[in-house]
Amino acid sequence: MSFDRCQVAIVGAGPVGTVVATLLAQSGYDVVVLEAGENCAQDLRASTFHPPTLEMLDQIGITPMLLDRGLQAPIYHWRDRKSGEVIEFDMSELSDVTRYPFRIQCEQYHLSRALADGLAKHQSAQVRFNSRLLTFEQDDNGVDLWVETMTGIDQLRCDYLIAADGANSIVRKWLGIEFDGFTYPERFLCLSTEYELADHLKNLAYVNYVSDPEEWLVLLRVPSVWRVLVPTDASQSDEELRSDKVKNGIFDRLVGDGSAVQTQHRTLYRVHQRVAKSFLTGRVILAGDSAHLNNPLGGFGMNSGVHDAFNLFEKLEPSLRSGKPNGALELYDRQRRTVTHAFTQAQTIENMAYISGGSDEAHRKRRDAMQAIKADDERRRGYMLKQAMFESLAQAAAIQ
């Protein structure tokens, strides 16, 4: 089936794009997803699904797959690397507010690939791989797109265009929307290994934030591997940072014998804290990483993108049903952009501060602060509701 016109075109077949497309297709709307790659990219960064995200994804029937393929992680740790102290948070305390009082640890590409496959079952939906958006023009009634394929340039007309095309969004760039914020000076190195870290680190949870003034770490378990995230020395080259010498040093300090640890991936990437000035321009809407970026501490990036997707569908659907704009998309922009500033950006920066380097005195103060949260029932519950992203959704819903 070939489309030259649809109600909604989506650029990007990652988690955000495929979630929005599934919501639209299940409601009977014509949707085309354009993906520059030959399939849904195997992105190794995001791996945590928070409770409200699982509840949302249950609405489109995909949560059982995540439960089956992923690891349930009701407990996460803040660990003091020097002293070995572990401050534990147990999300089962939130069982009165969610049927999923845990995180699911599962690579995000399982979600996007399963949803892309599922879209093939809907006559009103199509995923076009090897299709790269070149440019677009919008008017009062819709958007014209020019798309490069393996055989030529296709033209597509849609009522609305959704940009879910990631941090380097071509749509955001063509719109000229500022992407304010900053980039952390250090790059981050993510190492994945089948080596069982739990055999060497006592009482290791599936999710661990390891605080240390000299070398902080995030240790995450996904079904196939452990993932180790560390900041790097900005003065070193890519080759040096991916070398056995650096890998061995990291694992020497972690488990005692780095040379015994084999890695499946050694990935370097920059981390940003940025938010687009606007998520909406006429009939073109930004969602997910095209609209906002944050550091990975807390696992908010992909989850906030999925929250964008559900909020956007709710606001877009009445306009599709009636055939004319009704102003609800402006509310999407206000809710999601405001909560990105007020919650996601602020919380990820705070999470970084709680585990990153600094003086021993600053480190002690952060440890004391975490101990105080843990010891106070009300503060501990509030902290877990915030880290599980229930608070951010409540903040968004309160904006009118």
N, C-alpha and C positions, 0 to 999 in steps of 0.2 A: 504494500500500500504506500502511495506517495502523496504527500501533502504539498500544496503551494499556498495554502491558507489554513490557519488554525486560530483558536481563541487565545491560547497562551503558548508562547515559545519560552523555553528555559535554556539558558546557556550554562552548561556544566552538569555532568552526571555523577557528582559526588553525593554524599548523604543528603545535603540540603535540596539539591535539584531533584533527586529521585523521590524524596519524601513529598515535596510539593506536587510533583507530577503524579504520584500515586493518589494523593488526596483529590486532585482534579479528575483523574481518570475514573476513580471509583464513583465520582459524582456525575460522570457522563460528559464531561467537558473535553473538547478537542485540545490536545496538548502535544507538542513536539519538543523533545529534549535534544539539544545539540551538544555533542561532546567531541573535542578536538582529538582525543586519544582514540586508540583502537578498541579500548574497553574501559571499564571503571578502574581508575588508577589504584594500585595497591599501596595506598598511603599508610606508612607505619607509625605515624605520630599519634593520632587519636585512638584511644582504646577503652575509654571509660564511658559507660552509659549510666546516668544518674536516675534515681527513682521516678521523678516526674516525666523524664524522657521516655522511660519504659512504659509508663501509663499512656502517654501520647501515642507511642508507636503501636501499642495494643489496639488502638482504634483502626489501624490499617492492617492488622493481622500479622505483624512481623516480629513482635516481641517473643513469641514462643521459639522462633528460630534462634534469637539471641540468647535466650535462656538455655537452649540445647547446646549451642556452640561455645558459649562463654563460660566464665567462672564467676560464681556468686561471691561477692566480697562484702560481707556485712561489717567487717572490721577494717579500719585503717589506722596507721601509726604515725605519730610524730616522734622521731627518735633522735636522741642526742648522741652523736657519733663518738664523742670523746668518753663520756661516762657510761655509755651503753643504756642509759635510761630510756624506757619506752612509755609514752603516753598514748593510751589506747582509746579509740572512740568506736562505739558499737552502735551501728545504725538500727539494730533491732529495737532500740528505744523509740524509734519513729514508726513502729508498726501500727500505731493508732491513727496515723495520718496517710499511710500508703500501703498498698498491698505488695509493694516491692521495697522492703526496708533493707536494701543493699545496693551496691554498685554491681554492674555486670562488666567484667573485663573481657573485651572481645574487639578485635581489630575492626575499624570502621568500614573497611572495604567489604566485609561480609554483608553489611547493611545495604550499601549502594548496589552491589552486584545482585543481591537477592531481589531488591526492588526493581532494578532494571529488567531482570528476567521476568518479573511479574507483570510489568507493563506490556509485555508482548501479548498477554491474554486479553487486553482491552482493545477493542476496535477503534476507540477514539484516541489512542495513544501511540506514539512512536518514539523510539530512541535512535537517533542517527549518530553513529560513531564515525570517526574520521571526517568530522564536519566542523570546521573552524569558522567562527563568526569573524567577518572582515570589518563590516561597518553596518550602520543602521540609520534610519531617519524616521522620526515620528511626526504625526500630525494630530489633529483633534480626534480622529476616529481610530487610529491604530498605529502600528509600527511596521516599517518595511526593513527586512534584513537581507544582507548579501552574505552568502555562506560558501566558503571554499571547501570543495570535496576532492576526492582523488581524481575525478574526471572533469571538473569544471567549476563554474560559479553558479550556485543556485540562488533563487530569490524566494523569499517567504514573507507573507503578510500575516500579521497577528494583531489581535486586539490589545494584548499586553505582553510585555517582555520582562522576564525575571532574570536577573543576573545572579547566578550561583556559581560563578566562574573563578572563585578563589581570590587570593591575595593580590594577584597581578591582573585583576579583572579588566578585560578590554572594554567592557561596557562602562565601568566607572571612569576609565580614562577618557573614552570618547565623550562622555558627559561633562568632563572637566571638573568632577567633584573632588574637592580637597580631601585628603586622607590624613588627618591630623594625628599627631602623637610622636612616638619616638621608637628607636630601635636600640635594643640592649647592645653595648659595645662588644661583649664577648659572644662568640658563637657557642652553640650547644652541641654536644656530641651524644648521640644515642647509640648504645651498643646493645645488641640482642644476643642472647646466649642460651643454649639448652643446658648449660652447667647449672646444677641445682644449688642455688645460693642458700636455700634454707638449711642445707646440710652443714653450713659453716656459720650462719648468723642465727643466733638463738631467737626463737619466738617471732619469726618473720611473717608478717601479714602479706596479703596479695598487693596491698597498696601501702607504700612506706615513703615518708618524707624525712630524709636524714639530714639534720641540721649540723653544720660545722662551720666555724669561722674560716677554715682553710680550703676545704673541698666538700661542698654539700652535694647530695645525691638524691635522686628519686629512683626508687626500685619498684617496678610494676611487674606483676605476673599476668601474662595472657596465656591462653591454652598451650601454645607451642613453645614459648620461650620466656625468660626473664628479660625485661628491658631496663637498662641502666642509663639514666640521663645525668650528664655532668656538664658544668660550665668549662670552657677551655681558655687557654692562654691566647689572647688576641695576637700576640707577636709570632705565633707558630703558623707554619703553612698548612694547607689542607693535607698534604702528603705526610707531614710530621704528625698531625693530630690523628690521622687514621692508621698510624704505624703500629707495629707490634710493641714497640717500646712504650708508647703512651698507653696502649691497651693493657700491657702487662703491669705498668705502674698503677693504673686504676684498680686492677683486680688484686695486685699485691697488697695494696692498702685495705682492700675489702675482704678478701678471703685468705690471703697469705701466700698464694702461689699463682701469679697471673699467667705464667707460661702454660699452666694446665688448662686454662679457660679458652675454649674455642668460641669464636663469635660468628653469627650468621650474617649480621649487618653491622656496618660502622657508618653512621649517617651524620653529616654535619649540617646544621641549619641555623639561620638567624632567627631571633625571636623579636616580635614587634608588639607594641601597644598602640593601636591606631583605630580611629573611628571615622567613618565618612561623615562629612558635613551634613549630608542628606541621604536618606534611604529611598527617596521617591523624587522622580522628575517626570511629570506628566504621566505617561503610561508605561514608564520604565521603573522597575523596582529592584533595589539591591537587597540581598539576603546572605547570611553566613559570612564567610571570610571576605567576600567582596565588599562587605559593609563594615566589618570590624575584625580586628586581630588582637590576641592577648597571649601572654606567656602560658605554658602548658600546666602550671601548678594549680591543681584542683580539678583539671579535666573539664573546663568550662567551654572551650572553643567549639567543638563539634556539637555539644549539647545545646549551647545558646543558638547555634545555627538551626538545629532542629526546632527549637522553640520559635525562632523566626518563621520557619516554614509553616507551622500550625497557625500562628497568629496571622500570617499573611493570607493563608487560604481562607480563614474566617472573614477577613476584611475584603478579599477579592471576590469571593463567591457571590455575594448579593449583586455586584455590578455585572458579573457574567450572566446571572439569572435574569436580570432585568434588561440587559443590553445597553446600559448606560452607567457612567460613574455616579457614585452616591456619596463621595467624600470619606468613606471608611478607610481608604488607603492612607489618608493623612493621619488617621489615628494609629495605624500600623507604624508609620514613621515616628510619631511621637512616643508611642509605647516602647518600641524596641530600641530606638536610638537613645532615649532617656535612660532606660534600664541598663543599656550597655555601658554608658558613662557612670551611672550611679552604683551599679553592682559589679558587673563583670570586670571592668577595668580596675576599679578600686580594690576588689577582692583578690584578683590575681596579683596585683602589685603588693598587696599586704601579704599574701601567701609567700611570695618570693622573699620578702623581708624576713619572714619568720624562719626561713631555713638557710638563707644565703650568708656570705662571708661578712666579716666585720671584726671588731675587737672582741676579746673574751668577755668584757663587761656588757657589751651590747648583746652578745650571745646569751649570757646569763639572764638578762632581762627578758629576752624572748622566751627562754625556757620557763622562767617564773610565770610569764603571762599564760603560756599553754597549761601549766600546772594549775593556775587559778581557774581557768575555764573548765578544765577537767573536774575540779573539786566541787564546783558549784552546779547543782542540778539544773537550775534555770538557764544559766549561761551555757552550759554544755549542750542542752537541748537547742537553744537558739543558734549556737555555733554549727551544730549538725544540720539544722534546717537551712542555714545559710549555705553551707558547703554542698548540700544536696540540691540547691537551687530552687527550693520552694519559696524562699524569700524574694528572689528576683522575679518570679512569676506573679507573686502577690503585688509587688511594686508596679509591675507593668499593668496589671488589671485595674489598679487604682487610678491610672492616668486616663483622663477623658479629654 
